[in-house]
Each structure stands twice: as C-alpha cells, then as structure tokens.
C-alpha cells in the first residue's frame, strides 16, 4: 500500500516538475510518508521510476491481450478500435510518456528495461496468440524484431498524435494505415 502511495505521489510530482529536479524529499512529502519510509521501499528515484515503467507496461500487456482476443484475423475496424484504445492509454499517461523519454536520455539502462518488459509482454501474449509466439530459432527472432518495430511505430504514432496535436483527419489516416500493417503482421504470424 505504501508503494502505491509512493508511485501515485511520484506520478503527481513528475507531472509538475522535471524528473531531474524532483527530490526524494518532495516525492515522500507528496506521498504522505517520511523520507526514511521512501528508502524502505526504493533505493532511489531510478528504482521508483523503474517500478512506474513496469506498472505502465502492465497496462500495455492488457492492451495486447485484447488484441489477441480479437482472433487470428481481425478486421480493420476492430484493429482501428484497438489502436484508438492504445492512443487513449498514451493520452491518459501523457506525463509518464514524457517522464520515460527524459529518463531514457538520462539513463540508457531504462531502454534495456523497456525492451525486457516488451519481450515479456510478447512472451505472455504468445501463449494465446500464434502471431506473438516467437521460437528462438527459425524465423522466430525475425518475427520478434518485426513485433518490436510494429510496436515502436504504434507508440511513436501515439506520441505524435498526443504531443503534436495532430488533426483528427491525420489521426484517422494514421489509425487506418497502422491497422492495415497490424492486420498483415497478425495474418503472417498465423503460420
């Protein structure tokens, strides 16, 4: 429960103040705990941010399970709705997206953590969707790379749609384009 308070307090603080300027004391104060209590749960800000990243990746995992639930050959409309939900998650987590971009620039180890979390997501979804089942040999590594690239494109689209304030028309075009690419990826992964 205290970790939940610390994560919520940190999210609120990082939404108002840059990560590099925020102090442990401010996070503890915002969370309603003592500085010593912070250190009972986290070694420092990086450990807390890593926890926030994992928490956010769990929401992405739920999204990908919804994608897998659409079946092996979802139609473009279903994929477009899924992509719009993905966009909403990014919009709702706007402060986190900014935070993680700053942290990756400050500490490149976070990029490796994002990759590990995304691989865990693919492995998890691969248990229910052949399109995300990537064996370690044959074309498995190539398909895993394609999944990463597809996910990068989706995430970058969401970032640009949210932060660049793209017009609804441009967003609609992007959703249709990505839905078409995603349909091909899923279809090709069915074997």
N, C-alpha and C positions, 0 to 999 in steps of 0.2 A: 504494500500500500504506500509506503514511503517512497519507493522508487517511482511509483505512478505520480505522486505529488512532485517529485524532482523533475521527472520528464515533462509534466504539464507546466511547471514553473519555468523550466528552461525554454520550452517552446514559446511561451508568452514573452519571455525576456528577449530571446533571439529574434522575435518578430519586431521588436522595438529597437534593439541595439545590436550592432555588428558582433559577431562571434568573438573576434579577436579583442574587442573592448570589454566584453562581458566578463565579470569576475565570478569566482566561486561564491564569494560572499553575497553577491547580487542574486545568483541562482538560488542559494539557500534562503535568503530573505524572501524572494518571490515565491518560493515553495513552502514557506512557513516552517522551516526546520533550521537547526543550528548548523554552522559550518562543519563541526565535528560529525554530525549526522550525515552530511553530504559524503564525507570521506569514509564513512562506514559502508556506503553503497557504491561509490565510484572512486577510482584512483585520481581522476581529474576530469576536465571538460571533454577531452577527447574520448574517454571511456563513456561518458554520458551521451555524447553525440553518436558514438557507435551504437549505443542502445536505441537512440532515436531512429537511426538508419534502419536497424533491424525491425523496429516497430513499423516503420513505413513500408519496408519490403514485405511484411506480412499482409498489408492491405493489397499490395501488388499480387501476392500469391493468391489471395481470394479472387482478385480480378481474373487471373489466368485460369483458376478453377471454373469460373463462369464461362470463360472462353472454351475450355474443354467440354463443358456441359452443353455447348451448342451442337455437339456432334461432329462427326468426321468431315462433313461437307456443308458447313453453314452457308446460308445465302448472304449476299452483300448487305441487305438491310439489317440482318441480325448482327453481322460484324460491325456495321456502322453504328448501331446502338451500343455495342460493346465498346467501341472506340470513344464514343461520346461519354460513356461512363468513366472510361480511363481519363479523358480530359477533365471530367469533374473532380476526380481524385487529385489531379495535379492542381486544379484551381483551388480546391479546399486546402491543399497542403502547400500553397504558394510560398509561405515563409520557409518551410522545410526545403523546398527546391533551391531557394536562394542560399540557405544555410549550407546544404551539401555541396553546392558549387564552390562556395568560399572555402569550405573545409578541404575539399579535394585539391584546390590550388595551394592551400597552406600545408597539407599533409597528404601526399600522394598515396600513402598506405590505405586511405579510405577508398580509393578507386579499386584496389585489390579486394577490399571488403565488399564493395558493391558487386564486383564480378563473382565473388564466392556466394553472395546471397542470391544473385540471379541464377547461378548454376544450381543452387539448392532448390530454387523455385522451379527450374526446368525439370530437375530430377523428380520433384514432388508431382508436378503436373504430368510428367511422363508415365507415371504409374496408371493414369486413367486415360491418357491420350497418346496414341501411337505417334502423332506428329511431333511430340516432345520427348519421345523415347530415343535417346542418343547412345547407342552402344559405343564402347571405347575403341572399336575397330571399324573397318569398312568405311561407310560414308557417315558414321556417327559424329566424328569430330567436325566434319564439314557442315553437317546439319546443325550442330550446336552453334557453330560460328554464325550460320545464317540466322538462327534464332536470336543470338545476341545482336546482330546487325538489324534485324527487324525490330527488336525491342528498342534499340538506340533510335531508330527512325521514328518510332511511335513516341518515345519520350521527348525527342527533340521537337517533333511537331507540337506536342502538348505544351512544351516550354514556350515555343514561339507563339502559339495561339494564345497563351495566357499572358505572357510578358510583352509581346509585341503588339498586343491588342489587334490581332488580325480581324478583318471584317468577317461577318457571318458567311458571306459568299465564299471567301477564301478558305475558311474553315470547312465549309461543306465540300469544297473541291478536294481539300486535303483528306478529309474523312473517306470520301469515295475512293481516292487513289490508294490510301493505306488499306482500306477494306479489300480492295481488289488484290493487292500484294499479299495480304494476310491470307486470303482465300487460297491463293496459289501455294503459299507456304504450307498451309494445312493439308491441302489436297496432295501435294508432292510427298508429304510425310506419312501418308497412309499406307505406303508400300505398294 
